[in-house]
Amino acid sequence: MKATSKNILALVLIFICGVVIGGAGTIILERAMIKRALNNPSRARAMIVRRIVRDYRLTREQKVSIEAIVKDSAKQLAEIRLSVAPDVEKVLLNSRDRIAAELDNTQREKFLGKFDGWMARFKRVYYAGTGEESP
């Protein structure tokens, strides 16, 4: 292999590594931002307002109005989630029981362990910013 072929191959490999690292970094960053927003809804609302202020160069008065709208919308969404969450939980728990009945003991144990993790994630998302916990 000539030196130029080796150089081109090295450049292609470096490019591919950059794409993979950049993509993975973006995914990790997005997950961290979503997790932070779920754990602190007021911070998420502030981030939304900051982006709108920056993107549209709002005046102070507009910013105050937008903050109130975002806060009100978040409250309404939380109320909707709270109203449907018990029904969603019932469906999920019913599905869990039906699936578990189809599995042998080893499979069931593994499934139920994973299901508990899924339910914990569901509760964090569904009840985020509502100040409520699942019954």
C-alpha positions, 0 to 999 in steps of 0.5 A: 500500500502506498503512502497516499492510500494509507493517508486516505484510509487514516483520514476516512477512519478519523472522519468515521470516528468523529461522526461516531463520537459526535453522535454518541455525545449528542445522545448523551447530552440530550438524555442528560438535558431531558433527565434534568428537565424531568427532575426540575420542571421549573428549570425546563420552563426557564430554558424554554423561555430563554430560547424564545427570548433569544430566538425572537429577541423579545422585550422585557414585557414580552418575556414576562408574558411568555413566562406566564404563558409557559407556566400556565401551559405547564400547569395545564399539562400536569393536570392532564397527566394527573387525570390520565395517569391512574388509567395508564397505570392500570393498563400497564399493570394489567399488561404486566400481569398478563405477560407474567402469566405467560412466562416460566418462573425464571422469565417471570422474575427477570421480567418483573424486575425490569418492569419495576424499572419501567414503572419507576421511569413512567412515574417520574415522567408522568408525575414530573412537575405535578408535585404528586406521586402515584398512589 
